[in-house]
Amino acid sequence: MDKSYLPNASSASTWIWYPGDFEIWLSNKMQVRRTEREAVFPPLWQYYSPYALVTFQTEVDIPETDEVKIYSEGSFQLLLDNVQIYGQPKSISIPKGKHKISFKVFNQEVLPAIYIDGKYVKSGKDWIVTNEDKLWIDEAGKAQQSGTPWVPVGSWNFNSPENKPSEFRLRTEPWTAKKTEKVGDGELVDFGKETFGYIKIHGLKGKGKLALYYGESREEALDSAKCETLDYIHFDGKQSETYTHDKSKAFRYVQVQADATVQYDSISMLYEYLPLEYRGAFKSSDDLLNDIWDVSAYTIHLTTREFFIDGIKRDRWVWSGDAHQSYLMNYYLFYDSPSVERTLLALRGKEPVTAHINIIMDYSLYWFVGIYDYYLYTGDTKFIETFYPRMKTLMEFCLGRRNENGFLEPLEGDWVFIDWADGLPKTGEVSFEQMLLARSLEAMAVSAKIAGETEDQKQYQKLADDLKEKLFEVFWDKEENVMKHQRIDGEIQDIVTRYANMFGIFFNYFDEEQKQSVKNKVLLNDDILEITTPYMRFYELEALCAIGEQAFVLDEIRDYWGGMLKLGATSFWEKYDPKQNGVEHLAMYGRPYGKSLCHAWGASPIYLFGKYYLGVQPVTAGYETYNIVPNLGGLKWMEGKVPTPNGVVEVYCSTKEIKVKASEGEGTLIIESKSKPSTNLGVIKALGKNKYQLTIKPNTPYTIKYQL
C-alpha cells in the first residue's frame, strides 16, 4: 500500500470486511429460508463462502497519541509498524506520527470483520484488505509481505460496535389484523393486504399444537392440504403468554387451528421490512394510474429486503433477471445504491466461474447490463474499479460458451429462460441472447475504461461491434424488416417473436425506419406470440414508450395492472392472464396456489412513469447531465419526483404548462409544442418542427407555457 493520510477525527467508524463477503454470507443465509409445507427448498445454483482469513491494513499520520478500541468478528493478529502485538487486546495506544496498522482476522463461522474506533484511527472505506496470506512474521519479529493484491474494504451501515454484521436483522413493526372470522374449529385472520413478517399470539395458554396455514389469498389459507406455506408449533405449557413465531412468512390471510388444550386471545403480526425512503413520486389526473403507482411502490418495497428478491412467498431467492428490473425501479423510487450493490455481489459470488448466474444464460448477461445501469444512474466508479476482475472472469466464461459462429448457444447445464411463455422456442442460436451479449460487451468496454484497462476496453468494444454486425447479418430479415428469433444448424427459422425486436429499440440498435417497422409488424401485431408475464411486459411497454406510444401504453397499463386491482390485488403478481377466472388466477407450475401474488417484476409502472412520462433519465453518469422529456400520453396533468444522487428532479406537466426544478446537474427539457413556448427563465431554442429545448440549471424553478 502506497498511501498515508491524516484521518478525519469527525468521521464515524464502521464495521469492515472483504468486499462482497458479507453479501455472499447474507444471501446464503437468506435464500435457504424458503420452505414449502415445512420442507426446506434451497436454491438450484452453486453457493460460495466468505474468505475465512483476511488481512486488513491502513496507514495513518496522527497529530497526537490515540487510544483505539478494537472490536472483531473472529480472532485476530495485530501488527503495528510491522511488529506483532501479542494477545487479543481490546484497545491499543498508538503514538503520534506515521504508522502502518494490520489486522489478520480469522472467522470460519460467519465472516472476518473488524470495527476500530479511536479519535483519529477509525475503520472505514479508506482501509484495504487482502484474502491472500502473504503477510508473515520473520525470525526477528518483523512483518514481511510479497506482492499481495489489496482491494478496498467492504462496508454498509454497521456504524456502532454493537451493530455487528453477523447480527443483521430487518426492521419490524407491529400490525393488527383487519378482520377475524370463525372457520370450523379455528379462525381466519385477515391483515387486509399482502404482507410479510412474523405471527404473534397473545394470551397464549395450554399445552399442545397450533397450526398456521398461510395464504396470499383467502382460498389458499383455507386449503390446509394444499397451501404453499404452513407452520406447526408445539407448546409445552411453559411458554410466555405473548408468543412471537421465529419464522417470517408472506401472507395476507392466516388460518389458525389449535388443539383443544391450547387457548389464545388474539393474533397479530410483526411486519418485517427494509427501512427505505420513497424519494420518487407520481400523481396524475387518472386515479386508477395513481392506485397502480401506489401498489407498484408497495410491491417493490415488499420485495426489496436483504436483497432484491423475486417474490416474498416463492421463491424468496435472488434471481438476476428479476433483480435487473428491480434496480431500474429502485432508481425511480428509493434510489438506494446499497441494495443494488448487495444484490450484484450476492449474484456474482466468487471464483472460479463454473456456471451461469442462476444457471441461466440470459441472467449472466443481465448482470453486466445492471452494472452499466448502476454506473449511469449513480456515477459510482468505485464499485467497478473494485469488482472489475470479477466482471472479467464472468465475461471470459460467457465468451467461452460461444459456438464456432461466435454466438451463444446453450451447452450442457445452461438454461435459456427468456420468459415464461407457452411455445417459445429456446434451442439453437437465439437472437435475443446475442443481443444481450452485445450489450454486455458494451458494458464491459465502459467498465474496462473506468478500471484503467485500456487494452481490455478496445477488445470488448471490438467484440461488441463485431457481434452487432453479425447479429444483423444473420437475424435481420431485410424483406420483412424485422429481427428473426432463431437459427438452428445454420438455418434461420421462420419465427418472429417480440424479444430481440423490443430490446433492439431501447438499446438503440435500430434506426428509425427499423423501429417503426418493428412497432407495426411485431409489437402491435396480435399474431406474434403474446407476452403474459409482467416480466417481459416491462420491456415490451418500455420499447413502445421509447418510440412515442405513451397513450397506447397507458391503456395497456390500465387494462393489465388495473385488471389485477379489479380482482382485489394489493400487490402485483408474477403473471396475469385476463382470460382466466376465479381460482385459476392463483395456480402456476401445476400447483393450485403456485403463483406468486407479490412479485418484483410486477412493479414496472414505477420505472415507466418516471422515465417515459415524467420523462427524466440521465445522459451522463450520475445525472451530471440529464434529459426531461415529459409525455402526458393523454393525461390532463401529472406531477412527480425522480431521485438523483443528491436530490430530486421535480416535474409538473399539464396540457398548457410545465414546471421543473432540479437539485443538481444540468438538464435539457425537451418540449413538443404547436408554437414556441415561453419561459420565466432561460432561453427556449428550436430543435426542429414543433420541438424545442430549454437548459435546466440546479435549484432554479422554471415555468414554461406551451401549446400541446
C-alpha positions in Angstrom: 0.0 0.0 0.0 1.4 3.4 -1.0 -0.8 5.8 0.9 -0.8 7.8 4.1 -3.3 10.3 5.3 -4.4 12.4 8.2 -7.7 10.8 9.3 -10.8 12.9 9.8 -11.5 12.8 13.5 -15.1 13.7 12.9 -15.8 10.7 10.6 -17.5 7.7 12.1 -16.1 4.2 12.4 -17.9 1.3 10.7 -17.5 -2.4 10.5 -15.4 -3.5 7.5 -14.9 -6.8 5.7 -13.6 -8.3 2.5 -15.7 -6.8 -0.3 -18.6 -9.0 -1.3 -18.2 -11.4 1.6 -20.9 -10.1 3.8 -23.3 -10.1 0.8 -22.4 -13.7 0.0 -22.8 -14.8 3.6 -26.1 -13.0 4.0 -27.6 -14.2 0.7 -26.7 -17.8 1.7 -28.4 -17.4 5.0 -31.5 -15.7 3.5 -32.1 -18.0 0.5 -32.2 -21.2 2.4 -35.2 -19.9 4.3 -37.6 -20.8 1.5 -39.9 -23.6 2.6 -42.8 -25.4 1.0 -45.0 -27.0 3.6 -42.2 -27.2 6.1 -39.8 -28.7 3.6 -36.6 -26.7 3.1 -36.2 -25.6 -0.6 -32.7 -24.2 -1.2 -31.6 -22.6 -4.5 -30.6 -24.5 -7.6 -27.2 -23.0 -8.1 -23.7 -23.0 -6.6 -23.1 -21.5 -3.2 -19.9 -19.5 -2.3 -18.4 -18.8 1.1 -16.7 -15.8 2.6 -12.9 -16.0 3.0 -12.2 -17.4 6.4 -8.9 -15.5 6.8 -8.3 -11.9 5.6 -5.8 -9.1 6.4 -7.0 -5.5 6.9 -4.5 -2.7 6.7 -4.2 1.1 6.8 -1.6 3.8 7.2 -2.1 6.8 9.4 -0.3 10.1 10.3 -1.9 11.3 13.6 -1.2 14.5 15.5 -1.2 13.0 19.0 -1.4 9.7 20.8 -4.7 7.9 20.1 -6.4 5.4 22.4 -8.0 3.0 20.0 -10.7 0.4 20.8 -10.7 -2.9 18.9 -13.8 -5.0 18.1 -13.6 -8.1 16.0 -15.8 -10.7 14.5 -13.2 -13.5 14.8 -9.8 -14.0 16.3 -7.0 -11.7 15.1 -3.3 -11.0 14.8 -2.4 -7.3 15.2 0.7 -5.7 13.7 1.7 -2.1 14.5 4.5 -0.9 12.2 5.3 -4.5 11.2 5.7 -5.6 14.9 3.3 -8.1 16.3 1.2 -7.0 19.4 0.6 -10.2 21.4 -2.7 -11.3 22.7 -6.2 -10.2 21.7 -6.2 -6.6 23.0 -9.4 -4.8 23.3 -7.6 -1.4 23.0 -4.2 -0.1 22.0 -2.4 3.2 22.4 -0.9 4.5 19.1 1.7 7.2 19.4 1.8 10.4 17.5 3.2 10.2 13.9 3.0 7.8 10.9 2.1 4.2 11.4 1.1 1.1 9.5 -1.6 -1.0 11.1 -2.6 -4.5 10.1 -5.2 -6.9 11.4 -5.2 -10.5 10.2 -8.7 -11.9 11.2 -10.0 -15.5 11.1 -13.7 -16.4 11.3 -15.0 -19.5 9.6 -18.5 -19.5 11.2 -19.6 -16.1 9.8 -17.1 -13.8 8.1 -14.0 -11.9 9.4 -14.8 -8.3 10.2 -13.4 -5.5 12.4 -14.5 -2.3 14.0 -11.7 0.1 15.0 -12.6 3.2 17.0 -10.2 5.9 18.1 -10.1 9.7 17.9 -8.1 9.5 14.7 -7.8 5.8 13.8 -11.1 4.5 12.6 -12.1 1.6 10.4 -13.8 2.8 7.3 -13.8 2.8 3.5 -10.2 4.1 3.3 -8.8 0.7 4.7 -7.7 -2.0 2.3 -7.9 -5.8 2.6 -6.5 -8.9 1.1 -7.5 -12.6 1.2 -4.0 -13.9 0.3 -2.0 -14.9 3.3 1.3 -13.4 2.2 2.0 -11.3 5.3 4.2 -13.1 7.8 6.4 -12.6 10.8 10.1 -13.3 10.2 12.6 -14.6 12.8 13.3 -11.0 14.0 9.7 -10.5 14.8 9.1 -8.2 11.9 6.3 -8.5 9.4 7.1 -9.2 5.8 4.9 -9.3 2.7 5.1 -10.1 -1.0 3.1 -8.7 -3.9 -0.3 -9.2 -2.4 -3.5 -7.9 -4.2 -5.0 -5.4 -1.9 -8.6 -4.1 -2.5 -10.8 -1.5 -0.8 -12.8 -3.0 2.1 -16.5 -3.6 2.0 -18.9 -1.9 4.4 -22.5 -0.9 4.8 -24.2 0.9 7.7 -22.9 -1.0 10.7 -21.8 2.1 12.5 -21.5 1.0 16.1 -19.6 -1.8 17.8 -22.8 -3.4 19.0 -24.3 -3.4 15.4 -22.4 -6.4 14.2 -22.7 -7.6 10.6 -23.4 -11.2 11.8 -26.4 -10.0 13.7 -28.1 -8.1 10.9 -31.9 -8.1 11.0 -34.5 -6.3 9.0 -36.7 -3.9 11.0 -40.1 -4.9 12.3 -43.2 -3.0 13.5 -46.5 -4.3 15.0 -49.5 -4.7 12.8 -53.0 -5.7 13.9 -55.4 -7.8 12.0 -58.2 -6.1 10.0 -60.7 -8.9 10.3 -61.1 -12.2 12.1 -63.7 -14.8 11.4 -64.5 -18.3 12.7 -63.8 -21.2 10.3 -64.6 -24.6 11.6 -62.8 -25.2 14.9 -60.4 -22.4 14.2 -60.3 -18.9 12.7 -59.2 -17.0 9.6 -57.2 -13.8 10.3 -57.1 -11.2 7.5 -54.4 -8.4 7.6 -56.1 -6.5 4.8 -53.3 -6.7 2.3 -50.3 -8.7 1.2 -47.6 -8.6 3.9 -44.5 -10.2 5.2 -43.5 -10.9 8.8 -43.9 -12.9 12.0 -47.2 -14.1 13.5 -47.6 -13.0 17.1 -50.0 -14.8 19.5 -51.5 -13.0 22.5 -53.0 -14.5 25.7 -51.4 -17.9 24.9 -52.1 -20.7 27.4 -52.0 -24.5 27.5 -50.1 -27.4 26.0 -50.4 -28.8 22.5 -50.1 -28.0 18.8 -51.2 -24.8 17.0 -51.2 -24.8 13.1 -50.8 -21.8 10.9 -51.9 -22.1 7.3 -50.7 -19.0 5.3 -52.3 -17.6 2.2 -51.7 -14.8 -0.2 -55.4 -15.4 -1.0 -58.3 -16.4 1.2 -58.6 -19.7 -0.8 -55.0 -20.7 -0.1 -55.2 -20.0 3.6 -58.4 -22.1 3.9 -56.9 -25.0 2.0 -54.9 -26.6 4.7 -54.0 -29.6 2.5 -52.5 -27.6 -0.4 -51.5 -24.2 0.8 -47.8 -23.5 -0.1 -46.6 -22.5 3.4 -47.6 -23.5 6.9 -46.2 -23.9 10.4 -46.9 -26.4 13.1 -46.0 -25.0 16.6 -45.8 -27.2 19.6 -46.2 -25.7 23.1 -45.1 -27.3 26.3 -47.3 -25.2 28.6 -44.3 -23.2 29.9 -44.3 -20.6 27.1 -44.9 -16.9 27.6 -48.5 -15.6 27.2 -47.2 -13.5 24.3 -45.5 -15.6 21.7 -43.8 -14.4 18.5 -43.1 -17.1 15.9 -39.5 -17.1 14.8 -40.1 -17.8 11.1 -41.2 -15.0 8.8 -43.6 -15.7 6.0 -45.5 -13.9 3.2 -49.3 -13.8 3.6 -52.4 -11.7 3.8 -54.5 -14.4 5.4 -53.7 -16.9 8.1 -55.9 -19.8 9.1 -55.2 -20.7 12.8 -56.2 -24.2 14.1 -55.3 -25.0 17.7 -55.7 -28.2 19.8 -58.5 -28.0 22.3 -55.7 -27.9 25.0 -54.3 -24.6 23.6 -56.1 -21.3 24.0 -55.2 -17.8 22.9 -56.9 -14.4 22.8 -55.9 -12.8 19.5 -53.4 -12.9 16.6 -51.3 -10.0 15.4 -48.0 -9.8 13.5 -44.7 -8.1 13.3 -44.3 -6.6 9.8 -40.7 -7.1 8.6 -39.2 -4.6 6.2 -36.1 -2.8 5.0 -36.4 0.9 6.0 -36.3 2.9 2.8 -37.4 6.4 1.9 -39.8 6.8 -1.0 -37.8 9.5 -2.8 -39.7 9.2 -6.1 -43.3 10.1 -6.6 -46.0 10.2 -9.2 -49.6 11.5 -9.4 -51.8 12.3 -12.3 -55.4 13.2 -13.4 -56.1 9.4 -13.6 -57.0 7.9 -10.2 -56.5 4.4 -11.5 -53.0 5.1 -12.6 -52.3 6.7 -9.2 -53.5 3.5 -7.5 -51.3 1.4 -9.8 -48.3 3.6 -8.9 -49.0 3.2 -5.2 -49.5 -0.6 -5.3 -46.3 -0.9 -7.5 -44.4 1.0 -4.9 -45.6 -1.3 -2.2 -44.8 -4.3 -4.3 -41.2 -3.3 -4.9 -40.8 -2.4 -1.3 -42.0 -5.8 -0.1 -39.5 -7.5 -2.4 -36.6 -5.1 -1.5 -35.3 -6.9 1.5 -31.7 -8.0 2.4 -31.5 -8.1 -1.4 -33.9 -7.6 -4.4 -35.7 -10.8 -4.4 -38.3 -12.2 -6.9 -41.4 -12.9 -4.7 -41.9 -12.9 -1.0 -43.8 -16.2 -0.9 -42.0 -18.0 -3.6 -39.1 -18.2 -4.4 -37.6 -15.7 -1.9 -34.4 -16.0 -4.0 -32.1 -13.6 -5.7 -32.7 -14.0 -9.4 -30.6 -11.9 -11.8 -33.3 -11.2 -14.3 -35.8 -10.2 -11.7 -33.2 -8.1 -9.9 -32.2 -6.2 -13.1 -35.8 -4.8 -13.2 -35.8 -4.1 -9.5 -32.6 -2.0 -10.0 -34.3 0.2 -12.6 -37.5 0.6 -10.5 -35.3 1.4 -7.5 -33.7 4.3 -9.4 -37.1 5.9 -9.7 -38.4 5.2 -6.2 -35.8 4.6 -3.5 -32.6 5.4 -5.3 -30.9 3.0 -2.7 -27.5 2.2 -4.1 -26.5 -0.2 -1.3 -29.4 -2.6 -2.2 -28.1 -2.6 -5.8 -24.6 -3.3 -4.7 -25.5 -6.0 -2.3 -27.6 -7.8 -4.9 -25.0 -7.6 -7.6 -22.3 -9.0 -5.3 -24.5 -11.8 -4.0 -25.3 -12.9 -7.5 -21.8 -12.8 -8.7 -20.2 -14.9 -5.9 -16.6 -15.8 -6.2 -14.0 -17.5 -8.4 -14.0 -19.8 -10.2 -16.9 -19.4 -12.5 -18.3 -22.8 -13.3 -21.9 -21.9 -14.4 -24.0 -19.0 -15.5 -25.6 -16.9 -12.8 -28.7 -18.7 -11.5 -27.6 -21.3 -14.2 -29.4 -19.1 -16.7 -27.6 -17.8 -19.8 -29.6 -14.5 -20.1 -29.3 -13.9 -16.3 -25.5 -13.7 -16.6 -25.9 -11.1 -19.3 -28.4 -9.0 -17.3 -25.8 -8.9 -14.5 -23.4 -6.9 -16.8 -26.1 -4.6 -18.1 -27.1 -4.0 -14.5 -23.6 -2.8 -13.6 -23.6 -0.4 -16.5 -27.0 1.0 -15.5 -25.8 1.4 -11.9 -22.9 3.5 -13.1 -25.1 5.6 -15.4 -27.7 6.4 -12.7 -25.2 6.8 -9.7 -21.9 7.8 -11.2 -20.2 5.4 -8.8 -16.9 4.3 -10.3 -15.5 2.6 -7.1 -17.8 -0.4 -7.5 -16.5 -1.1 -11.0 -12.9 -0.4 -10.0 -13.1 -2.9 -7.1 -15.0 -5.6 -8.8 -13.8 -5.4 -12.4 -11.7 -8.6 -12.0 -15.0 -10.5 -11.2 -16.7 -8.9 -14.2 -13.8 -10.0 -16.4 -13.8 -13.6 -15.3 -17.5 -14.0 -15.7 -17.3 -12.5 -19.2 -14.5 -14.9 -20.0 -16.8 -17.7 -19.0 -19.6 -16.4 -21.2 -17.4 -15.9 -24.2 -16.1 -19.4 -23.7 -19.7 -20.7 -24.1 -19.9 -19.4 -27.7 -20.1 -21.8 -30.6 -17.9 -21.8 -33.7 -20.0 -19.0 -35.2 -19.3 -16.7 -32.3 -22.9 -16.9 -31.0 -24.1 -18.1 -27.6 -25.9 -21.4 -27.8 -27.0 -23.4 -24.8 -24.5 -26.1 -23.7 -25.0 -28.8 -21.1 -26.1 -27.2 -17.8 -27.2 -23.9 -19.4 -30.8 -22.8 -19.0 -32.1 -20.3 -21.6 -35.1 -18.7 -19.8 -36.1 -15.5 -21.8 -39.7 -15.7 -20.4 -42.5 -18.0 -19.2 -44.4 -18.4 -22.5 -46.0 -21.4 -23.9 -44.5 -22.4 -27.3 -41.5 -20.1 -27.1 -38.5 -21.8 -28.9 -35.2 -21.6 -27.0 -32.9 -24.0 -28.8 -30.1 -23.2 -31.2 -28.9 -19.7 -31.7 -31.5 -17.3 -30.4 -31.2 -13.6 -31.5 -32.3 -12.3 -28.1 -29.3 -13.9 -26.3 -26.8 -12.5 -28.9 -28.3 -9.0 -28.4 -27.9 -9.3 -24.6 -24.3 -10.4 -25.1 -23.6 -7.4 -27.4 -25.0 -5.1 -24.7 -22.9 -6.9 -22.0 -19.8 -6.4 -24.1 -20.5 -2.7 -24.4 -20.9 -2.6 -20.6 -17.6 -4.3 -20.2 -15.9 -1.8 -22.5 -17.2 1.1 -20.4 -16.2 -0.7 -17.2 -12.7 -1.5 -18.5 -12.2 2.2 -19.2 -13.2 3.1 -15.7 -10.9 0.4 -14.3 -8.0 1.8 -16.4 -7.7 -1.3 -18.6 -7.2 0.3 -22.0 -6.5 -2.8 -23.9 -9.5 -4.6 -22.4 -11.6 -1.7 -23.4 -10.5 -1.9 -27.1 -11.0 -5.6 -27.1 -14.5 -5.6 -25.6 -15.6 -2.7 -27.8 -14.4 -4.6 -30.9 -16.2 -7.8 -29.8 -19.4 -5.8 -29.3 -19.2 -4.1 -32.7 -18.4 -7.3 -34.5 -21.2 -9.2 -32.7 -23.8 -6.5 -33.5 -22.7 -6.6 -37.2 -23.1 -10.4 -37.3 -26.4 -10.2 -35.4 -27.9 -8.1 -38.2 -26.3 -10.1 -40.9 -27.8 -13.4 -39.6 -31.1 -12.4 -37.9 -32.3 -9.2 -39.5 -34.8 -10.0 -42.3 -34.3 -7.3 -44.9 -37.5 -8.1 -46.7 -39.8 -8.2 -43.7 -37.7 -5.6 -41.8 -37.9 -7.5 -38.5 -35.5 -9.5 -36.4 -36.0 -13.2 -36.7 -35.9 -15.3 -33.5 -33.8 -18.3 -34.1 -31.2 -20.2 -36.2 -30.8 -24.0 -35.9 -27.9 -25.8 -37.6 -27.2 -22.8 -39.8 -30.9 -22.4 -40.9 -32.9 -19.4 -40.0 -36.3 -20.4 -38.6 -39.3 -18.5 -39.9 -40.2 -17.3 -36.4 -40.6 -13.8 -35.2 -41.0 -13.0 -31.5 -41.1 -9.8 -29.6 -38.0 -10.2 -27.5 -35.0 -9.2 -29.6 -37.2 -6.8 -31.5 -38.2 -4.8 -28.5 -34.8 -4.8 -26.9 -33.3 -3.5 -30.1 -35.5 -0.4 -29.8 -34.5 0.7 -26.3 -30.9 -0.5 -26.8 -31.0 1.9 -29.8 -29.6 -0.8 -32.1 -32.3 0.0 -34.8 -32.6 3.1 -37.0 -35.9 5.0 -37.1 -37.2 3.1 -40.1 -36.4 -0.3 -38.4 -38.1 0.9 -35.2 -41.3 1.8 -36.9 -41.3 -1.5 -38.8 -40.8 -3.4 -35.6 -43.5 -1.4 -33.9 -46.1 -2.1 -36.5 -45.2 -5.7 -37.5 -44.2 -7.0 -34.1 -45.2 -5.0 -31.1 -48.6 -4.0 -32.3 -49.2 -7.3 -34.1 -51.6 -9.7 -32.3 -50.4 -12.6 -34.4 -47.0 -12.5 -32.7 -46.7 -14.7 -29.6 -48.3 -12.8 -26.8 -46.5 -11.8 -23.6 -48.4 -12.7 -20.4 -45.9 -12.1 -17.7 -45.2 -8.6 -16.1 -41.6 -9.6 -16.5 -41.5 -9.2 -20.3 -44.4 -6.7 -20.3 -41.8 -4.4 -18.6 -39.6 -4.4 -21.7 -42.5 -4.6 -24.2 -44.0 -1.4 -22.8 -40.6 0.3 -22.5 -40.0 -0.3 -26.2 -43.4 1.2 -27.1 -42.7 4.2 -24.8 -39.3 4.6 -26.4 -40.9 5.2 -29.8 -43.6 7.5 -28.5 -46.6 5.3 -27.9 -47.3 6.6 -24.4 -51.0 6.8 -24.9 -51.2 3.2 -26.1 -49.1 2.1 -23.2 -51.3 3.8 -20.6 -54.3 1.9 -21.9 -52.3 -1.3 -21.6 -51.3 -0.4 -18.0 -54.9 0.4 -17.2 -56.1 -3.0 -18.6 -53.2 -5.2 -17.3 -52.3 -3.8 -13.9 -55.8 -2.3 -13.5 -57.2 -5.8 -14.2 -55.2 -7.2 -11.2 -56.6 -4.4 -9.0 -60.2 -5.2 -10.1 -59.6 -8.7 -8.8 -58.6 -7.4 -5.4 -54.8 -7.4 -5.8 -52.9 -5.5 -3.0 -49.6 -6.2 -4.6 -48.8 -7.1 -8.2 -48.5 -10.7 -9.4 -45.9 -12.9 -11.1 -48.3 -13.4 -14.0 -51.7 -12.2 -15.0 -53.9 -13.6 -17.8 -57.2 -11.7 -18.2 -58.7 -14.8 -19.8 -58.6 -16.7 -16.6 -61.3 -16.7 -13.9 -61.6 -17.2 -10.2 -59.0 -19.5 -8.6 -57.4 -20.0 -12.0 -55.5 -16.8 -11.2 -53.9 -18.5 -8.2 -52.4 -21.5 -10.0 -49.0 -21.9 -11.6 -46.4 -24.6 -12.1 -49.1 -27.3 -11.8 -50.0 -26.2 -8.2 -53.3 -24.6 -7.2 -51.5 -21.8 -5.3 -48.1 -21.9 -7.0 -48.3 -18.3 -8.4 -46.6 -15.5 -6.5 -49.1 -12.7 -5.8 -46.3 -10.3 -4.9 -43.6 -10.4 -7.5 -40.9 -7.7 -8.0 -41.3 -7.7 -11.8 -44.9 -6.7 -11.4 -44.0 -3.2 -10.2 -42.7 -1.9 -13.6 -45.1 1.1 -13.8 -42.7 2.8 -11.3 -40.0 2.8 -13.9 -42.2 3.6 -16.9 -43.9 6.5 -15.2 -40.6 8.0 -14.1 -38.6 7.6 -17.3 -41.2 7.9 -20.0 -44.0 10.0 -18.7 -42.2 12.4 -16.3 -39.5 11.8 -18.8 -36.4 12.0 -16.6 -33.3 10.0 -17.4 -29.6 10.5 -17.0 -27.5 11.2 -20.1 -24.1 11.1 -18.5 -23.2 9.2 -15.3 -24.7 10.3 -12.0 -27.1 12.9 -13.6 -24.2 15.2 -14.4 -26.4 15.8 -17.4 -29.9 14.5 -18.0 -32.9 14.9 -20.1 -36.5 15.7 -19.2 -39.0 14.8 -22.0 -42.5 14.8 -20.4 -45.2 13.0 -22.2 -48.8 13.1 -20.9 -49.9 10.2 -23.0 -53.5 11.6 -23.0 -53.5 12.6 -19.3 -54.8 16.1 -18.3 -51.9 16.6 -15.9 -49.2 14.7 -14.0 -46.6 15.6 -11.4 -43.8 13.7 -9.6 -40.2 13.5 -8.4 -37.3 11.5 -9.8 -34.4 10.9 -7.4 -30.8 11.8 -8.3 -27.6 11.2 -6.3 -28.0 14.2 -4.1 -31.6 15.4 -4.6 -34.5 15.1 -7.0 -35.9 16.4 -10.3 -39.4 17.7 -9.8 -41.8 17.8 -12.8 -45.3 19.1 -13.3 -46.9 18.9 -16.7 -50.4 19.8 -17.9 -51.7 20.4 -21.4 -50.6 24.0 -21.2 -47.9 24.3 -18.6 -44.7 22.6 -17.5 -42.9 23.3 -14.2 -39.4 21.9 -13.5 -37.0 22.2 -10.6 -33.8 20.1 -10.1 -31.3 19.8 -7.3 -28.2 19.1 -9.3 -26.6 18.6 -12.7 -27.5 20.3 -16.0 -30.8 19.2 -17.6 -32.2 19.6 -21.0 -36.0 20.0 -21.1 -37.4 18.9 -24.5 -40.9 20.1 -25.3 -43.3 19.4 -28.2 -45.4 22.5 -28.8 -47.5 23.8 -31.7 -46.0 27.2 -31.1 -42.8 28.5 -29.5 -43.1 28.1 -25.7 -42.5 30.9 -23.2 -40.4 30.6 -20.1 -39.9 32.6 -16.9 -36.1 31.9 -17.1 -33.6 30.8 -19.7 -33.8 30.7 -23.4 -36.0 28.4 -25.5 -34.3 27.0 -28.5 -35.9 25.4 -31.5 -34.8 21.9 -32.4 -37.0 21.3 -35.4 -40.7 21.4 -36.3 -42.7 21.8 -33.1 -39.8 20.7 -31.0 -37.9 22.9 -28.5 -35.4 22.7 -25.7 -34.6 24.6 -22.5 -31.5 24.2 -20.4 -32.3 23.5 -16.7 -29.9 24.8 -14.1 -29.8 23.5 -10.5 -32.1 24.9 -7.7 -33.9 27.1 -10.2 -37.7 26.9 -10.6 -38.8 27.0 -14.3 -42.3 27.6 -15.6 -43.0 27.0 -19.3 -46.1 27.8 -21.2 -46.7 25.8 -24.3 -49.4 24.5 -26.7 -49.9 20.8 -26.9 
